[in-house]
């Protein structure tokens, strides 16, 4: 990793990185499945389906419940049901991981520009950040609908580089899943992998991030702040 003085901007994934959103997502998925008269999946299954955006998460849930891949009609109906329920469960079923607010406050005081880069559908992102009181830390928020291709494609990170006016070696991307690390590598930016998030049941070390941390406040010492 480059010296901490080289880092002039940080981008963060959202689900599994800043926010423990699995309970709210699982509630919406189970309500969706109930609408379709299918069995509930439960939070342990849903955790393994998070990370590639709502369409793929819903597809994974339907495939599990049906025992086969859903057709386009089933998927469209299920996605509509999911969105309806997630409007109610997103905020009540989400909370910040430990130390997130303190770390963001420290970084903001250092005048380091901060971004969100998430595959979560864009309409849900800002209201969730606002409900948790952290929206004001971020000068750039990129949701899954704001780019033509979601992570692990690097499109969103290229947007961050452009908006912040940074070189690749000046941006750090912090995430919890292989999608995040693959996106960082594809964009040529440095990565920090969190070991506590949602990564399809795989150790984040398997994706070879530049650094691995086990709790969020270790990011400060990593940056030398």
C-alpha positions in Angstrom: 0.0 0.0 0.0 1.2 3.5 -0.8 2.1 5.8 2.1 -0.9 7.3 3.8 0.0 10.7 2.5 -0.7 9.4 -1.0 -4.4 8.7 -0.2 -6.5 11.7 -1.1 -9.9 10.1 -1.3 -11.7 7.1 0.0 -14.7 5.2 -1.4 -16.7 2.8 0.7 -19.0 -0.1 -0.1 -22.3 0.1 1.9 -23.9 -3.2 2.8 -21.6 -5.3 5.0 -19.0 -2.5 5.2 -20.7 0.5 6.8 -24.1 -0.9 7.5 -25.4 -4.3 8.8 -28.3 -4.3 6.4 -28.9 -8.1 6.3 -31.9 -8.1 8.7 -33.8 -5.6 6.6 -32.9 -7.3 3.3 -33.8 -10.7 4.7 -37.2 -9.4 6.0 -38.0 -8.0 2.5 -36.9 -11.2 0.8 -39.0 -13.4 3.1 -42.1 -11.1 2.7 -41.6 -11.3 -1.0 -41.4 -15.1 -0.9 -44.5 -15.2 1.2 -46.4 -13.1 -1.4 -45.4 -15.7 -3.9 -46.4 -18.6 -1.6 -42.8 -19.8 -1.3 -40.9 -20.8 1.8 -39.0 -18.2 3.8 -35.2 -18.1 3.3 -34.0 -16.6 6.6 -31.2 -14.2 7.2 -28.4 -16.8 7.0 -29.3 -17.6 3.4 -29.8 -14.0 2.4 -26.4 -13.0 3.7 -24.9 -15.3 1.1 -27.0 -13.6 -1.7 -26.0 -10.0 -1.0 -23.6 -8.1 -3.1 -24.5 -8.0 -6.7 -27.6 -5.8 -6.6 -31.3 -6.4 -6.0 -32.0 -8.3 -9.3 -29.4 -10.9 -8.7 -30.3 -11.2 -5.0 -33.9 -11.8 -5.9 -32.9 -14.3 -8.6 -30.8 -16.2 -6.1 -33.7 -16.3 -3.6 -36.2 -17.5 -6.2 -33.8 -20.1 -7.5 -33.4 -21.4 -4.0 -37.1 -21.4 -3.2 -38.2 -22.8 -6.6 -35.4 -25.3 -7.0 -34.8 -23.9 -10.5 -34.1 -20.6 -12.2 -37.1 -18.3 -12.4 -38.4 -17.0 -15.7 -38.6 -13.3 -16.6 -42.2 -12.9 -15.5 -41.5 -14.5 -12.1 -38.4 -12.4 -11.6 -40.3 -9.1 -12.5 -43.1 -9.9 -10.1 -40.7 -10.9 -7.3 -38.6 -7.7 -7.8 -41.7 -5.6 -7.6 -42.7 -7.3 -4.3 -39.2 -7.0 -2.9 -39.0 -3.2 -3.6 -42.4 -2.7 -2.0 -41.4 -4.5 1.2 -37.8 -3.1 1.3 -39.2 0.4 1.5 -40.6 -0.6 4.9 -37.7 -2.8 6.2 -34.6 -1.0 4.9 -34.4 1.5 7.7 -35.8 -0.5 10.6 -33.6 -3.5 9.6 -30.3 -1.7 9.3 -27.7 -0.4 11.7 -24.2 0.9 11.5 -21.3 -1.4 12.3 -19.2 -0.4 15.4 -16.9 2.6 15.1 -18.3 3.8 11.7 -19.4 7.2 12.8 -16.2 7.9 14.7 -14.0 6.9 11.8 -16.0 9.0 9.3 -15.8 12.0 11.6 -12.1 11.6 11.8 -11.6 11.3 8.1 -13.9 14.3 7.4 -11.8 16.4 9.9 -8.8 15.5 7.8 -10.6 16.9 4.7 -10.4 13.6 2.9 -13.3 13.4 0.3 -15.5 10.3 0.9 -17.7 8.4 -1.5 -20.2 5.6 -1.4 -20.0 3.0 -4.2 -22.7 0.4 -3.8 -24.7 -2.0 -6.0 -27.8 -1.3 -3.9 -30.6 0.2 -6.0 -30.0 4.0 -6.1 -33.5 5.0 -4.7 -32.8 3.2 -1.4 -29.3 4.5 -0.8 -29.6 8.1 0.3 -32.7 7.6 2.5 -30.9 4.8 4.3 -27.8 7.0 4.8 -30.0 9.8 6.1 -31.9 7.5 8.4 -28.6 6.4 10.0 -27.3 10.0 10.2 -24.2 9.6 8.0 -25.3 11.1 4.6 -23.4 14.3 5.3 -20.0 12.6 5.3 -20.2 11.8 1.6 -19.6 14.2 -1.2 -20.4 11.5 -3.8 -22.9 8.7 -3.6 -23.0 6.2 -6.4 -25.8 3.5 -6.4 -26.3 0.5 -8.5 -28.5 2.4 -11.0 -26.0 5.2 -11.5 -23.5 3.2 -13.7 -24.1 1.0 -16.8 -22.4 -2.0 -15.1 -22.2 -2.8 -11.4 -19.3 -4.0 -9.4 -17.1 -6.0 -9.9 -16.9 -3.8 -13.0 -14.8 -0.7 -12.2 -17.1 1.9 -13.8 -18.2 3.4 -10.4 -14.6 3.7 -9.2 -13.7 5.5 -12.4 -16.5 7.9 -11.7 -15.0 8.5 -8.3 -11.6 9.2 -9.7 -13.1 11.6 -12.2 -15.3 13.4 -9.8 -12.6 13.7 -7.1 -9.8 14.5 -9.7 -7.6 11.8 -8.4 -4.9 9.5 -9.8 -5.4 5.8 -9.2 -2.8 5.6 -6.5 -4.6 8.4 -4.6 -7.9 6.5 -4.1 -8.6 3.8 -1.5 -11.6 1.5 -1.8 -12.9 -0.2 1.4 -15.3 -3.1 1.1 -16.3 -6.5 2.4 -16.8 -8.7 -0.6 -14.9 -10.1 -3.6 -16.9 -7.7 -5.8 -15.3 -4.8 -4.1 -11.8 -6.1 -4.3 -12.1 -7.2 -7.9 -13.5 -3.7 -8.8 -10.6 -2.0 -7.0 -8.1 -4.2 -8.9 -9.8 -3.6 -12.2 -9.7 0.2 -11.5 -6.1 0.1 -10.4 -6.8 1.5 -7.0 -5.8 0.3 -3.6 -8.2 -1.9 -1.5 -9.0 -2.7 2.1 -11.0 -5.8 2.7 -13.2 -6.1 5.9 -13.4 -9.6 7.3 -16.8 -9.1 9.1 -19.1 -8.4 6.2 -21.1 -10.4 3.6 -18.8 -12.3 1.2 -20.8 -15.4 0.1 -19.3 -17.3 3.0 -15.8 -16.9 1.7 -12.8 -15.3 3.6 -12.1 -11.9 2.2 -8.4 -12.9 2.2 -9.1 -15.2 -0.7 -9.6 -12.1 -2.9 -6.2 -10.7 -2.0 -7.0 -7.1 -1.0 -4.0 -4.9 -0.3 -4.9 -4.9 3.4 -7.4 -6.8 5.6 -8.9 -5.3 8.7 -11.2 -7.0 11.3 -12.9 -4.0 12.7 -13.7 -0.6 11.1 -11.6 1.6 13.4 -8.4 -0.2 12.2 -8.7 1.9 9.1 -7.5 5.0 10.9 -4.2 3.3 12.0 -3.8 1.9 8.6 -3.9 5.4 7.1 -1.6 6.7 9.8 -4.1 9.1 11.2 
